[in-house]
Amino acid sequence: MREKRKTVDRILTIVLWLLIVANAVPLLWYGTRAFVADRFVIKGESMEPTLHTGEGVWVNKLLMGARIYTKFDFEDSPELHCFRMPGLRKLRVGDIAVFNYPYGWGGDTIAFKINYVYCKRCWGTPGDTVRIVDGYLEIPGQARNERTGVRKDKWIEGFERMRATPDSVLLRMRMLRAGQFAGERGNWTTKDFGPIVVPRKGMTIALDSINRKHYERVIRWETGVTVGEFAHSNSPKYTFQQNWYFFVGDNVTNSRDSRFFGFVPADFVIGIIPKGKR
């Protein structure tokens, strides 16, 4: 009888441990993806020669701090409700990041779509001035760029190719007109772009005709009203409520990036691809 009881106890102990493991493994897996790192697969050619389509990359969420959702109604809602955990450092110029495409639901209004993500290199952090002259990007904060340790052979050839590509060829490729910025001041293209300042939380701008065009979609996302409505109901100035970023693909002659769709809210950034993983 005692032996039978011991056998039953052993079986119950094994079953208990199996139940614990069965519940712990998924929690550990999803907890790691939510707080530490997640894996994404590159689609398209916009990051060549650095990253290639079909290549898997790990995104580090500890660097910027993990984005934690506070609402999970992702199917029908274009809104993002979240907060960010404390991180080890900020996103820097030269970092490659994965972020939610800011127009995931289509149209010209910034809207969040959970599984619609892009991978690009950051070339403008909050408060930076971005400018492209004759196909070559003037890197904001050159001293900062040196600290990032970006290998020039990974991205500079893209700008050299852009400079050497005739406008007529880019026009046929639909890569010359700069999206929402096309024709700004009579000459903005993907080869001659800016200068434009990346919005920084707390930064105040005058709502003149130029700034209204540059930041209309940003102000609409932050306030829920159009820039015209805001300008008429408040002062002719606006103070940004969030930080934003400017991203460009390394394959600049074949990359739909911030030159076309504009700025990306900081909350849309999922994480940074560590240098040793790309």
Secondary structure, 3 states (H helix, E strand, C coil): CHHHHHHHHHHHHHHHHHHHHHHHHHHHHHHHHHHCEEEEECCCCCCCCCCCCCCEEEEECCCCCCEEECCCCCCCCCCCCEEECCCCCCCCCCCEEEEECCECCCCCCCECCCCCEEEEEEEECCCCEEEEECCEEECCCHHHHHHHCCCHHHCHHHHHHHHHCCHHHHHHCCCCECHHHCCHHHCCECCCEEEEECCCCCCEEECCHHHHHHHHHHHHHHHCCCHHHHHHHCCCEEECCCCEEEEECCCHHHCCCHHHHCCEEHHHEEEECCHHHC
